[in-house]
Amino acid sequence: MTMQPVILGGAQTDFSRNWSKEGKNFVSMFREIVADGLAATGLTTDEIKRLNTENRVAVYVGNFDAEQYANQGHLGPFLTEVDPAFYGVPSARYEAACASGSVALDAASAHVRAGDYDLAIVVGLEVMKTVDSATGGDFLGTAAWYEKEAKGIQFPFPKLFGRLADVVVERKPAAEERIMKALAEISRINYDNAKRNPMAQTRTWFMDSEHANTRGGEYNMSVGGRLCITDCSQVTDGAVFLLVASPSYAKEFSQKSGRPESEFAKIKGFGHRVAPMLFTSKVEESKDNEFILPWTRQTVVDAYKRAGLDIEQIDVMETHDCFTSSEYAAISAFGLTKPGCEYEAIEDGTIDFKGKKPINPSGGLIGAGHPVGASGARMALDIYKQVTNQAGAYQVEGAKNGIMLNIGGSATTNMTFVIGQ
């Protein structure tokens, strides 16, 4: 890429909150996250107005399914309900299932890279605790091929990613015990990491190796094939705010806000690939490939190539652990091990918080939470924090370059961003 968009900062809501119990809705969430984002970055509404008069600013909203969870579509213009400064600002909603936040960020960075706008405001947002778990599971089924993979099936996604775990084992049956222990360790690591993150949903929850390895029974029930409750990400209400700017405006903004450019980070590379919609088609396509999810791997390779980096220069990773099986597959996709040997990077501590290549120091989706339309933006915000030394108690020492992997559906939409100094 000839020009690298710059992340100026952002904000995140506390993912442990239940907004319905607070008597608040998605509009309340919009208002709060934008207020927090403006305060965190130093952007003023007067500056938004000024940029708008010059057609230099736009808004990108990532959201999966407000139509069902909140009976509301057309979310892009809702920032006009936050402040009149947004009147006239170009805005739209972007959707790609669990990768909705990432496709919003991708659209924002693409317009900035093209020179269309100098500043892009990205908001990822989802309210999910408006319905019971069974209804919510059915809503999430629309991220798969609903008629063929989800209709009439209780909690379809645990079953789809349980099938991924099955395929992992089927392709290396001699290592089944090591693989299952590795999945449990992924869960333990993410819960442990979440305890350091003041915005994580499970920061006060209990989890240890014994619990994660005790599969089946009353306290860790099976949810899909080999996967149990401890293998699952959370149902989460939450939102994230990001500012993405052109390099020239980043310099201008640094002078106006008084924030040093060392607090900013570059989007150095990106990847975006789509796999077959049906999970069975993915398995069939990859039967002769060393990677079970080859398009997920290619998405990572594309980002590395655009950034001019490889796994050796990556210090920290945030990945889409909607289930432990998805993080397991990501380990080889990142290039940490050969396909089929992912358990090695777990057993030797490589991906642990103090390891050589930490994954999900935030706690990931399992520990930090998974508000579907916001998760991609949250990953980007956390990598931004890491490479600018602003992650606080979960800071990875010396992190300069990071990569995030966000997937929608059963690894159908795959998106990556390399972010660094």
Number of C-alpha atoms within 10 A of each C-alpha: 13 8 14 20 30 29 26 27 22 29 24 25 20 19 24 20 16 17 20 15 10 8 8 12 14 23 13 13 21 24 17 15 24 24 18 18 23 18 13 15 19 19 18 14 15 10 15 18 19 14 17 20 12 9 16 20 26 24 22 26 32 34 32 31 26 18 13 16 18 16 8 11 13 12 21 18 19 18 21 15 14 19 13 12 18 21 15 14 21 16 22 16 23 25 18 23 25 32 32 31 37 35 30 29 28 21 17 26 28 16 19 25 20 13 13 16 23 23 31 28 23 30 32 33 33 27 28 27 19 17 15 9 14 12 15 17 19 19 22 23 23 19 21 23 15 17 10 10 20 22 16 12 15 16 21 23 26 24 20 22 27 24 20 27 24 18 16 22 19 12 14 12 13 10 15 15 10 18 25 21 17 22 25 25 24 29 31 26 26 27 29 24 25 28 23 19 22 18 19 26 27 25 21 14 11 11 16 14 14 11 15 22 19 14 20 14 9 7 13 17 14 19 21 20 15 21 28 24 19 26 29 21 23 20 21 25 28 31 31 33 28 28 24 28 28 26 19 11 17 23 16 12 21 17 12 12 12 10 16 12 16 12 18 22 26 22 24 26 23 25 22 22 19 16 19 16 17 19 21 13 12 19 19 13 15 14 14 9 12 12 20 24 25 18 22 29 22 20 24 29 21 19 25 24 16 16 19 13 16 14 17 9 13 21 22 28 25 27 25 29 30 26 28 30 28 22 24 26 24 25 25 22 25 24 16 18 15 14 19 20 18 23 23 18 20 22 15 11 16 16 23 23 23 12 15 16 22 20 29 31 32 33 31 30 33 30 30 31 30 28 29 32 35 33 33 34 31 34 27 29 24 27 33 32 23 29 27 22 18 15 20 12 13 22 22 23 14 12 20 20 25 28 29 29 31 28 28 25 24 25 27 25 25 28 28 31 30 27 29 26 18
